[in-house]
Structures are given as C-alpha cells and as structure tokens.
Amino acid sequence: MINWREKFLAFGIHFLATLLLGACAAAVIFLVWFPDPFETMVGGTELFVLVMGCDLALGPTLSLVIFDSRKSRGKLLFDYIVVGGVQIAALVYGVYIVAGTRPVYVAFSVDRLEVVTARDISDKELAAASGTEYGSLPLGGPRYVAVIVPPAEKQDALFQSVAGNEEHERPKFFAPYAAALDAIRKHARGIDVLEKKFPAYTSDLEAAAKSAGIPREQAQWLPVHHRKGFWTALIDAQTGMPVRYVAVDPYG
C-alpha cells in the first residue's frame, strides 16, 4: 500500500530545501547584481525565474514518485543524488546565464549614460585593460564610470565603434565617474524640459525627484541607454550622480 503521508512529507522537505537554495541565488541576483530598478530596465532574470519555477515544481514532485520507505537506504540515496544533481545543474546554468546579462557598469559617454552588461565586454577588451581597476568585471553590482578616449585613439575608437565595438564596451577607456563631472553638468537638463515634452509623465518625474530627497531645482536628467531602449536618469546637479531612474524614453 502506498503511504501518501510519507510521500507528501518527502515532497514538503524537498520543496523547502529547493526553495532555500533558490532564495540564496535570488538574493545575489536581485539584491547585488540587479539592484532596483535594473531588474526591470535590463531584464535578463526571466530565465532564472523559469528555471527556478521548474526546479520548485519538478524536483519536489519527483519525491512523490521516488520516495518509498520500503526501498533500501542506498537506493533512496542514489535516487536523490540523481534528482538533486539535475536540479543543481539547472540552477547553476540559470545563474550563469543571468550573470552574463548583469549590469557591470553605468558609463557616462559623450552625452548620456550607457548600461553595460557583462556580455557586452569581450575578453579581448578586458585584457587590454589588464593592470587597471577595470581589468576584471565587478561582481558587486554596477559601477559608475566615465568614458574618456585619448586624442591619439579617437580615430581607432571611431572605426571600432562603427564595427560594433563601442567605446563604452572598452574598459581601456574607463575613468572615474567624477572625471566627467563637467561634461555631465553641461549635458544634463532640468526636468521642466522633459515635462514640457511629455506632460503625461510630470507626476512620475516629480515623484521620483521627491523620493530622491533633492529640491526640484537641483534635479536634472540624462538619457540612459540599455539593451531594451532608453530610460531617464534623474541627476543631482551638485554631484552629477543619478539618484533615480524613470521608465521614460526622453527621445520618445
């Protein structure tokens, strides 16, 4: 006779163990790699959610099938090693794919911010920046940098950009964000300019400025380019740092 109580107990324990493992991975992804609002802006976490959903559904469900207290301890151990191995492999694959889409830099380039993901930067470009602080991809969330191309490299940078290897994807041109403060202040505009162009977004922009805790006259904006299109970054005019991101395409 099938002992359903034991089977559902095995299901529950397996579900909780899978949920705990997934929660640890999700904490790294959503709190470190994709701090709000990058999980919405950049995306890339959908695969992880899909894999995690399958793990939560299929793994514990298999416990209902394979668990039988009449089996030998060695047989049960083998069954769970196989199931657990497949689950962990799927989770590791999901995290690996997400890691490649994580934003590693927010770079000010010319007149806007560029969200640079791990997959945007090739190994060759990382090697070209070796020996500097930009020679490896950060794991602790996106860093703010400025893109500064030396005059001697401008022609090469232009040719590379036309070929698809853009300046913000080349760490050899990265510099501390503060190095571009004058250019940021030059290109940033007051939010009233954006409100006149998109009056429907006035409340969103004002709410973002208010939640940032800066006076309206101190709030400016810059376009933010990412793989899905454009958003708007609210900038503190004094520091030049983004304080909020708003889902408004300023070129809309």
TORLUMFI-450604 format. One record per residue (C-alpha): x, z negated, y; residue number from 1; residue in three letters. Coordinates in steps of 0.5 Angstrom, whole numbers, plus 500, padded with zeros to 3 digits. Example, Ala and Ser with C-alpha at 12.3 -4.5 7.8 and 13.67 -1.06 7.14 Angstrom:
<pts>
> east, up, north, vexmar, tikol
> 525, 484, 491, 1, ala
> 527, 486, 498, 2, ser
</pts>
This chain:
<pts>
> east, up, north, vexmar, tikol
> 500, 500, 500, 1, met
> 503, 502, 507, 2, ile
> 504, 496, 511, 3, asn
> 502, 498, 518, 4, trp
> 503, 492, 521, 5, arg
> 511, 492, 520, 6, glu
> 511, 499, 522, 7, lys
> 508, 498, 529, 8, phe
> 513, 492, 529, 9, leu
> 518, 497, 528, 10, ala
> 515, 502, 533, 11, phe
> 515, 497, 538, 12, gly
> 522, 494, 537, 13, ile
> 525, 502, 537, 14, his
> 521, 503, 544, 15, phe
> 523, 497, 547, 16, leu
> 530, 499, 545, 17, ala
> 530, 506, 547, 18, thr
> 526, 504, 554, 19, leu
> 532, 499, 556, 20, leu
> 537, 505, 554, 21, leu
> 534, 510, 559, 22, gly
> 533, 505, 564, 23, ala
> 540, 504, 564, 24, cys
> 541, 511, 565, 25, ala
> 536, 512, 570, 26, ala
> 539, 506, 574, 27, ala
> 545, 510, 575, 28, val
> 542, 517, 576, 29, ile
> 536, 514, 581, 30, phe
> 540, 509, 585, 31, leu
> 547, 511, 585, 32, val
> 547, 519, 584, 33, trp
> 541, 521, 587, 34, phe
> 539, 516, 593, 35, pro
> 533, 517, 596, 36, asp
> 531, 522, 598, 37, pro
> 536, 526, 595, 38, phe
> 532, 526, 588, 39, glu
> 526, 530, 592, 40, thr
> 531, 534, 596, 41, met
> 536, 536, 591, 42, val
> 532, 535, 585, 43, gly
> 535, 536, 578, 44, gly
> 533, 530, 575, 45, thr
> 527, 533, 571, 46, glu
> 531, 535, 565, 47, leu
> 533, 527, 565, 48, phe
> 525, 525, 565, 49, val
> 524, 531, 560, 50, leu
> 529, 528, 555, 51, val
> 527, 521, 556, 52, met
> 520, 522, 555, 53, gly
> 522, 526, 549, 54, cys
> 526, 520, 547, 55, asp
> 521, 515, 548, 56, leu
> 515, 519, 544, 57, ala
> 519, 522, 538, 58, leu
> 524, 516, 537, 59, gly
> 519, 510, 536, 60, pro
> 514, 515, 533, 61, thr
> 519, 516, 527, 62, leu
> 520, 509, 526, 63, ser
> 512, 509, 524, 64, leu
> 515, 515, 519, 65, val
> 521, 512, 516, 66, ile
> 520, 504, 516, 67, phe
> 519, 501, 510, 68, asp
> 520, 494, 508, 69, ser
> 521, 496, 500, 70, arg
> 527, 501, 502, 71, lys
> 534, 498, 501, 72, ser
> 537, 496, 507, 73, arg
> 543, 501, 506, 74, gly
> 537, 507, 506, 75, lys
> 534, 504, 512, 76, leu
> 540, 503, 516, 77, leu
> 542, 511, 514, 78, phe
> 535, 513, 517, 79, asp
> 536, 509, 523, 80, tyr
> 543, 512, 524, 81, ile
> 541, 519, 524, 82, val
> 535, 518, 528, 83, val
> 539, 514, 533, 84, gly
> 545, 519, 533, 85, gly
> 540, 524, 535, 86, val
> 537, 520, 541, 87, gln
> 543, 518, 544, 88, ile
> 546, 525, 543, 89, ala
> 540, 528, 547, 90, ala
> 540, 522, 552, 91, leu
> 548, 524, 553, 92, val
> 546, 531, 554, 93, tyr
> 541, 530, 559, 94, gly
> 545, 525, 563, 95, val
> 551, 530, 563, 96, tyr
> 546, 536, 566, 97, ile
> 544, 531, 571, 98, val
> 551, 529, 573, 99, ala
> 552, 537, 575, 100, gly
> 547, 537, 580, 101, thr
> 548, 531, 583, 102, arg
> 550, 531, 591, 103, pro
> 557, 529, 592, 104, val
> 558, 531, 599, 105, tyr
> 554, 532, 605, 106, val
> 558, 536, 609, 107, ala
> 558, 538, 617, 108, phe
> 559, 545, 617, 109, ser
> 559, 549, 624, 110, val
> 552, 547, 626, 111, asp
> 549, 544, 620, 112, arg
> 549, 539, 614, 113, leu
> 550, 542, 607, 114, glu
> 548, 538, 601, 115, val
> 554, 540, 596, 116, val
> 553, 538, 589, 117, thr
> 558, 537, 583, 118, ala
> 557, 544, 580, 119, arg
> 558, 547, 587, 120, asp
> 565, 546, 587, 121, ile
> 570, 549, 582, 122, ser
> 575, 546, 578, 123, asp
> 580, 551, 582, 124, lys
> 578, 549, 588, 125, glu
> 579, 541, 586, 126, leu
> 586, 543, 584, 127, ala
> 587, 546, 591, 128, ala
> 585, 539, 594, 129, ala
> 589, 535, 589, 130, ser
> 593, 530, 592, 131, gly
> 588, 528, 597, 132, thr
> 582, 524, 597, 133, glu
> 578, 530, 596, 134, tyr
> 581, 532, 589, 135, gly
> 576, 529, 585, 136, ser
> 568, 529, 585, 137, leu
> 566, 522, 587, 138, pro
> 561, 518, 582, 139, leu
> 558, 513, 587, 140, gly
> 553, 517, 591, 141, gly
> 554, 523, 596, 142, pro
> 560, 522, 601, 143, arg
> 559, 525, 608, 144, tyr
> 565, 529, 610, 145, val
> 566, 535, 616, 146, ala
> 569, 542, 614, 147, val
> 575, 544, 618, 148, ile
> 578, 550, 617, 149, val
> 585, 551, 620, 150, pro
> 586, 557, 624, 151, pro
> 591, 560, 619, 152, ala
> 586, 560, 614, 153, glu
> 580, 563, 617, 154, lys
> 580, 570, 615, 155, gln
> 581, 568, 608, 156, asp
> 576, 563, 608, 157, ala
> 571, 568, 611, 158, leu
> 573, 573, 605, 159, phe
> 572, 568, 600, 160, gln
> 565, 566, 604, 161, ser
> 563, 573, 603, 162, val
> 564, 573, 596, 163, ala
> 560, 567, 595, 164, gly
> 565, 561, 595, 165, asn
> 563, 558, 602, 166, glu
> 567, 553, 606, 167, glu
> 563, 547, 604, 168, his
> 565, 548, 597, 169, glu
> 572, 548, 598, 170, arg
> 575, 541, 599, 171, pro
> 581, 543, 601, 172, lys
> 578, 544, 608, 173, phe
> 574, 537, 608, 174, phe
> 576, 532, 613, 175, ala
> 573, 525, 615, 176, pro
> 566, 526, 618, 177, tyr
> 568, 523, 624, 178, ala
> 573, 529, 626, 179, ala
> 567, 533, 627, 180, ala
> 563, 528, 632, 181, leu
> 564, 532, 638, 182, asp
> 561, 538, 634, 183, ala
> 555, 534, 631, 184, ile
> 553, 532, 638, 185, arg
> 554, 539, 641, 186, lys
> 549, 542, 636, 187, his
> 544, 536, 635, 188, ala
> 538, 537, 639, 189, arg
> 532, 532, 641, 190, gly
> 526, 531, 636, 191, ile
> 522, 533, 642, 192, asp
> 525, 540, 641, 193, val
> 522, 540, 634, 194, leu
> 516, 537, 635, 195, glu
> 514, 543, 640, 196, lys
> 516, 548, 635, 197, lys
> 512, 544, 629, 198, phe
> 507, 540, 633, 199, pro
> 504, 538, 626, 200, ala
> 510, 534, 624, 201, tyr
> 510, 530, 630, 202, thr
> 507, 524, 626, 203, ser
> 512, 525, 621, 204, asp
> 518, 525, 626, 205, leu
> 516, 519, 630, 206, glu
> 515, 515, 624, 207, ala
> 522, 517, 621, 208, ala
> 525, 515, 628, 209, ala
> 521, 509, 628, 210, lys
> 523, 507, 621, 211, ser
> 531, 508, 622, 212, ala
> 530, 503, 628, 213, gly
> 533, 507, 633, 214, ile
> 530, 509, 640, 215, pro
> 526, 516, 641, 216, arg
> 531, 518, 646, 217, glu
> 537, 516, 641, 218, gln
> 534, 520, 635, 219, ala
> 537, 528, 635, 220, gln
> 536, 532, 629, 221, trp
> 540, 537, 625, 222, leu
> 538, 542, 619, 223, pro
> 540, 540, 612, 224, val
> 541, 546, 607, 225, his
> 541, 545, 600, 226, his
> 539, 549, 594, 227, arg
> 532, 549, 595, 228, lys
> 532, 551, 602, 229, gly
> 532, 547, 608, 230, phe
> 530, 540, 611, 231, trp
> 531, 536, 617, 232, thr
> 536, 530, 618, 233, ala
> 535, 525, 624, 234, leu
> 541, 524, 627, 235, ile
> 543, 517, 631, 236, asp
> 546, 520, 637, 237, ala
> 551, 515, 638, 238, gln
> 554, 515, 631, 239, thr
> 553, 522, 629, 240, gly
> 550, 519, 622, 241, met
> 544, 522, 619, 242, pro
> 539, 516, 619, 243, val
> 533, 519, 616, 244, arg
> 531, 526, 612, 245, tyr
> 525, 529, 613, 246, val
> 522, 535, 609, 247, ala
> 521, 539, 615, 248, val
> 524, 546, 615, 249, asp
> 527, 547, 622, 250, pro
> 527, 554, 621, 251, tyr
> 520, 555, 618, 252, gly
</pts>
